[in-house]
Amino acid sequence: EVCRSLIEKFLSSDISEQISSIDLSERFDITLMYNKKYTVVFGDYSDIDKKLRLAVKTIRHVEETMPTVKGTVYASIEGEASFLVTGTVS
């Protein structure tokens, strides 16, 4: 039930069209791949709506300011997000 709910939330989000994969195999390490450029780490599913909104905001900012980089968005703590550049796209 939890997995289905999470998938529905991700697929109804503003970034659903570019979600490449969703990994729900670990309860405390939920991740998704966006646009084959960004790994988004949510940690557990608590406050997932807020974490997802913040992750979307972070992705939008990175795409506007650094469109040629790829990396990891850490959105596992409610109200906080960070971005780690892991490379560039060609």
C-alpha positions in Angstrom: 0.0 0.0 0.0 2.8 2.4 0.9 4.7 1.7 -2.3 1.6 2.2 -4.4 0.9 5.5 -2.7 4.5 6.7 -3.2 4.4 5.8 -6.9 1.1 7.7 -7.3 2.6 10.8 -5.6 5.7 10.7 -7.8 3.7 10.2 -11.0 1.3 13.0 -10.2 4.1 15.5 -9.5 5.4 18.3 -11.7 8.4 16.2 -12.7 6.6 13.0 -13.6 7.2 13.2 -17.3 11.0 13.0 -16.8 11.2 10.4 -14.0 13.5 7.7 -15.3 13.2 5.3 -12.4 11.9 5.0 -8.9 13.7 2.8 -6.3 11.5 1.7 -3.3 13.5 -1.4 -2.5 14.7 0.1 0.8 12.2 1.6 3.3 14.7 4.2 4.5 16.5 4.9 1.2 13.8 5.9 -1.3 15.3 7.4 -4.5 14.3 8.4 -8.0 16.2 9.3 -11.1 15.1 12.4 -12.9 15.8 13.1 -16.5 18.7 10.6 -16.4 20.7 13.5 -14.8 19.6 13.8 -11.2 19.4 11.2 -8.5 16.9 12.4 -5.8 17.4 10.9 -2.3 14.3 11.1 -0.1 15.4 8.8 2.8 12.2 7.4 4.3 8.6 8.2 3.2 7.8 10.6 6.1 6.7 14.0 4.9 7.2 12.8 1.3 4.9 15.5 -0.1 7.0 18.3 1.4 10.2 16.6 0.4 9.0 16.1 -3.1 8.0 19.8 -3.5 11.4 20.9 -2.2 13.2 18.4 -4.5 11.2 19.8 -7.5 12.1 23.3 -6.5 15.8 22.4 -6.2 15.8 20.6 -9.6 14.2 23.6 -11.3 16.8 25.9 -9.8 19.7 23.7 -10.8 18.3 23.3 -14.4 18.0 27.1 -14.7 21.4 28.0 -13.2 23.6 25.0 -14.1 21.9 23.2 -17.1 25.0 21.2 -18.0 25.6 19.5 -14.7 24.3 16.2 -13.3 24.2 15.2 -9.7 22.3 14.2 -6.6 19.6 16.1 -4.8 19.4 15.3 -1.1 15.9 15.9 0.1 15.7 13.5 3.1 15.2 16.2 5.8 12.0 18.1 5.7 12.6 21.8 4.8 16.2 21.2 3.7 17.7 20.2 0.3 21.2 20.2 -1.1 22.7 19.4 -4.5 26.0 17.7 -5.1 27.4 18.0 -8.6 28.7 14.6 -9.8 29.6 15.5 -13.4 28.6 17.2 -16.6 26.4 16.1 -19.4 27.6 16.1 -23.0 
